[in-house]
Amino acid sequence: MADWIAVCALADIPAQGSRIIKHRAAEDIAVFRTRGDEVFALFDRCPHKGGPLSQGLVHGKTVTCPLHNWVIALDSGEAQAPDIGCAHHIPARLEAGVVYLALAG
């Protein structure tokens, strides 16, 4: 069972950018902020060749991997066709300017 854990303030994430969260039980987590201030979280590893998604370009509700231009849906972690693969998605929510992630203890 996962607990909701406060990880940062929304203001700590650049608009249309990301921030890395170190988590002891998992890989680095990239927390993304869209232009509309929605937040999403994925493991910071593209399903293609392991590129750092946190360094990719955020557009709409997707991020483009900086290595080979795979486009990944932020709300599911799924690669967009014709590519096939999935980055691990972590539930995220925003409350009163604070970003929370559902993380296993």
Stockholm file with secondary structure:
# STOCKHOLM 1.0

chainA/1-105         MADWIAVCALADIPAQGSRIIKHRAAEDIAVFRTRGDEVFALFDRCPHKGGPLSQGLVHGKTVTCPLHNWVIALDSGEAQAPDIGCAHHIPARLEAGVVYLALAG
#=GR chainA/1-105 SS CEEEEEEEEGGGSCTTEEEEECCTTSSCEEEEECTTCCEEEEESSCTTTCCCGGGSEEETTEEECTTTCCEEETTTCBBCTTCCCBCCEECEEEETTEEEEEEEC
#=GC SS_cons         CEEEEEEEEGGGSCTTEEEEECCTTSSCEEEEECTTCCEEEEESSCTTTCCCGGGSEEETTEEECTTTCCEEETTTCBBCTTCCCBCCEECEEEETTEEEEEEEC
//
